[in-house]
């Protein structure tokens, strides 16, 4: 008798039912993301516990030489030489007035004495006792150059990056490209870089850090709806072993000699989706002195073939990496920048001591 009213009431109930189902699905996704973050945190704490419980390996022969060197210099103090959990030499000296050991000539003398190159010492003085710590220097070093150009009409770039070295002798290179361009994209990319850098500096493994970042951005972006691509290059400066992690990022180029290779991935950008299956693309590399690695945002390669980039990379032999980075982001004559462009060039070199 009252069919229109009945139909309206039924539609209202169906709409409410669908809304409840959608809410439950999102709630389950959020709970799953939180559970994954707790699992990743447990993994991080487990690794930290394993590192703290690892036994340090002493080196009595080098320790004896170091104590003899202190005596020869007329210095008093305790000396200990051991290998850390990564197998790298570490020498610690403690005693009154050890400031003379911080001189460059003394570092060279100790390097010759211990038979290994040493970094600049860490010095703590001013109290009753001085403390000087020498650690083994990496045989390789990373020389980097970066250049960027924002989209025409924008005041800021939506790309962000960072380069830093960890205490364990690994160098990390980050390049993130926020969705779109302008201030919103800049906020997304800078947030991703800031979070990743904190994770990696704290000793979190790169893959775990990226999964945690993805979960955090996915939860945050349920309301804001943003996402960012991620390029992460990790290089062990002791061995040259490297890994390239990608979340929706543009291709990366590696040059060795005259050969240029291209590395791509199929993973989604960070924050676009959440779930156990979301994982970065990982490419393992073995780099040597003289190798070049080029990370670019998609504004550099989108809309044209990359043969010009390969040719520029193959032809680059002299000059700084910054020169090459500027070349890669510079537009052709009459060309407009339709997207943000960033190029980050890393060259491995043999360390000079």
Order of alpha helices (4+ residues) and beta strands (2+ residues): alpha-beta-alpha-beta-beta-alpha-beta-beta-beta-beta-beta-alpha-alpha-beta-beta-beta-beta-beta-beta-alpha-alpha-alpha-beta
